[in-house]
Amino acid sequence: MQASVIIPVKNDSKRLHRCLESIYRSSIPVEVVVIDNGSTDDSVSVARSSGAIVSVEPNLNIGALRNRGVALSQGDVLAFVDSDHEVPQDWVASGLRLLESEATAVAVGAPCLPPEDGTWVQRVWAIHRLRGPVRSETQWLGSGNLMVRRLSFLQVSGFREDLVATEDVDLCYRLKAAGGRLIQDKAIRNVHHGEPRTVWEFTKKEYFRGSSGLKSWFAQGFPARDIPNLIWPLWFGGVGTAWMAMFILVLSGLVVRFFGLMPEVTAYAFRAPERYSITLIGLLFLWFTPALLLSIKVCWSEKKFGSVLRLALLYALFGIARFAAMVRGR
């Protein structure tokens, strides 16, 4: 089998250069296709100077960019990676070996590794992403580390081009619906230098990643398997919003009492608001409990006991960000 590596890029020339260098160190020959989304930096010249096939396709969603790359490629296997990734010498070879050994597998890949000098956010979130066995069948694989048989990809018409995000999840579900198996194997190593470095970056990234979640779910016919993925944002976003409203109300009452403002209101609506503080703290703990329990479970299984609270925080922020994306919709 021969592989074609498909790389979408926009204004990321430095990391693209590193990505291309790592790919061209491959232990086997590969075809490389770079699809530029209208960069204003030197991403195009970096790609062309590397010897890659290059096409400029401005103002397209990420799924459309990858489909354009597939159209220009010739490989039997389509290896998808992003410009902010770096791969080891055996990356392509590992994926091809797995596909050759698993005749019914249509796609293989693995969660990406955080950079070696990663922040606590990158390291802790990696506990969640990298949990579980070394090799297993899975429901979906991320498009930053994904290899798909060309015929299977074309059979399901490739990536949906109207989705802003989650195009990889949607593709994988359609591959499985067509009868294919997806295998996750951590031997297919791949470092993602673009993983969010801070809590704020993490929240923004998850907001973006959730922007097409409902749209994809509707298009797939409301599969029951995704209901837990909807309940989590509703709990942390919806219930969290209600908790914040109550917090603001109680805090307002405390301010009113402290400064002696609006005495006639104080006598009624804000009578002893400090009584509600304990209830509010209890509700906060109740709201946070699912994130804490999930974090304990994951950290226990991965023997990362010191990361329980930080991972729980990221789980809660994940739900809030995904809820905001659901409310906004795209």
ChimeraX attribute file (.defattr): number of C-alpha atoms within 10 A of each C-alpha:
attribute: neighborCount
match mode: 1-to-1
recipient: residues
	/A:1	11
	/A:2	15
	/A:3	25
	/A:4	24
	/A:5	25
	/A:6	28
	/A:7	28
	/A:8	28
	/A:9	23
	/A:10	19
	/A:11	17
	/A:12	19
	/A:13	21
	/A:14	14
	/A:15	19
	/A:16	25
	/A:17	19
	/A:18	15
	/A:19	22
	/A:20	23
	/A:21	14
	/A:22	16
	/A:23	25
	/A:24	18
	/A:25	15
	/A:26	16
	/A:27	14
	/A:28	14
	/A:29	14
	/A:30	18
	/A:31	19
	/A:32	25
	/A:33	27
	/A:34	28
	/A:35	29
	/A:36	24
	/A:37	21
	/A:38	17
	/A:39	16
	/A:40	11
	/A:41	13
	/A:42	13
	/A:43	24
	/A:44	25
	/A:45	11
	/A:46	17
	/A:47	24
	/A:48	14
	/A:49	9
	/A:50	13
	/A:51	13
	/A:52	20
	/A:53	16
	/A:54	19
	/A:55	20
	/A:56	17
	/A:57	17
	/A:58	13
	/A:59	11
	/A:60	16
	/A:61	17
	/A:62	23
	/A:63	23
	/A:64	22
	/A:65	25
	/A:66	26
	/A:67	21
	/A:68	20
	/A:69	26
	/A:70	24
	/A:71	9
	/A:72	17
	/A:73	20
	/A:74	15
	/A:75	18
	/A:76	15
	/A:77	25
	/A:78	26
	/A:79	30
	/A:80	22
	/A:81	24
	/A:82	21
	/A:83	26
	/A:84	22
	/A:85	26
	/A:86	26
	/A:87	24
	/A:88	16
	/A:89	16
	/A:90	17
	/A:91	23
	/A:92	26
	/A:93	19
	/A:94	19
	/A:95	25
	/A:96	23
	/A:97	11
	/A:98	19
	/A:99	22
	/A:100	11
	/A:101	9
	/A:102	15
	/A:103	10
	/A:104	13
	/A:105	21
	/A:106	24
	/A:107	29
	/A:108	28
	/A:109	31
	/A:110	28
	/A:111	24
	/A:112	23
	/A:113	22
	/A:114	26
	/A:115	17
	/A:116	10
	/A:117	9
	/A:118	15
	/A:119	14
	/A:120	15
	/A:121	20
	/A:122	23
	/A:123	19
	/A:124	21
	/A:125	20
	/A:126	17
	/A:127	21
	/A:128	18
	/A:129	13
	/A:130	16
	/A:131	13
	/A:132	13
	/A:133	10
	/A:134	11
	/A:135	13
	/A:136	12
	/A:137	13
	/A:138	16
	/A:139	14
	/A:140	24
	/A:141	22
	/A:142	20
	/A:143	22
	/A:144	23
	/A:145	24
	/A:146	23
	/A:147	30
	/A:148	25
	/A:149	21
	/A:150	21
	/A:151	14
	/A:152	18
	/A:153	22
	/A:154	13
	/A:155	12
	/A:156	15
	/A:157	13
	/A:158	23
	/A:159	23
	/A:160	21
	/A:161	16
	/A:162	16
	/A:163	20
	/A:164	20
	/A:165	21
	/A:166	23
	/A:167	24
	/A:168	21
	/A:169	18
	/A:170	20
	/A:171	22
	/A:172	27
	/A:173	16
	/A:174	20
	/A:175	25
	/A:176	17
	/A:177	11
	/A:178	13
	/A:179	11
	/A:180	17
	/A:181	20
	/A:182	25
	/A:183	23
	/A:184	22
	/A:185	20
	/A:186	19
	/A:187	15
	/A:188	24
	/A:189	22
	/A:190	23
	/A:191	20
	/A:192	23
	/A:193	21
	/A:194	14
	/A:195	23
	/A:196	20
	/A:197	16
	/A:198	13
	/A:199	15
	/A:200	11
	/A:201	13
	/A:202	20
	/A:203	20
	/A:204	18
	/A:205	17
	/A:206	20
	/A:207	22
	/A:208	18
	/A:209	17
	/A:210	26
	/A:211	25
	/A:212	21
	/A:213	25
	/A:214	19
	/A:215	18
	/A:216	19
	/A:217	16
	/A:218	10
	/A:219	10
	/A:220	12
	/A:221	8
	/A:222	13
	/A:223	10
	/A:224	9
	/A:225	8
	/A:226	12
	/A:227	11
	/A:228	10
	/A:229	13
	/A:230	16
	/A:231	14
	/A:232	20
	/A:233	25
	/A:234	20
	/A:235	18
	/A:236	25
	/A:237	23
	/A:238	17
	/A:239	16
	/A:240	20
	/A:241	14
	/A:242	11
	/A:243	18
	/A:244	13
	/A:245	12
	/A:246	16
	/A:247	17
	/A:248	11
	/A:249	15
	/A:250	20
	/A:251	17
	/A:252	14
	/A:253	20
	/A:254	19
	/A:255	14
	/A:256	18
	/A:257	20
	/A:258	9
	/A:259	9
	/A:260	10
	/A:261	12
	/A:262	11
	/A:263	12
	/A:264	9
	/A:265	13
	/A:266	17
	/A:267	11
	/A:268	9
	/A:269	11
	/A:270	21
	/A:271	14
	/A:272	15
	/A:273	18
	/A:274	15
	/A:275	10
	/A:276	14
	/A:277	16
	/A:278	10
	/A:279	11
	/A:280	17
	/A:281	13
	/A:282	12
	/A:283	16
	/A:284	16
	/A:285	12
	/A:286	12
	/A:287	17
	/A:288	18
	/A:289	14
	/A:290	17
	/A:291	24
	/A:292	21
	/A:293	13
	/A:294	16
	/A:295	25
	/A:296	21
	/A:297	14
	/A:298	21
	/A:299	22
	/A:300	14
	/A:301	13
	/A:302	14
	/A:303	12
	/A:304	14
	/A:305	14
	/A:306	12
	/A:307	19
	/A:308	20
	/A:309	15
	/A:310	15
	/A:311	26
	/A:312	24
	/A:313	15
	/A:314	20
	/A:315	22
	/A:316	23
	/A:317	23
	/A:318	23
	/A:319	27
	/A:320	25
	/A:321	23
	/A:322	28
	/A:323	25
	/A:324	19
	/A:325	22
	/A:326	21
	/A:327	13
	/A:328	12
	/A:329	13
	/A:330	15
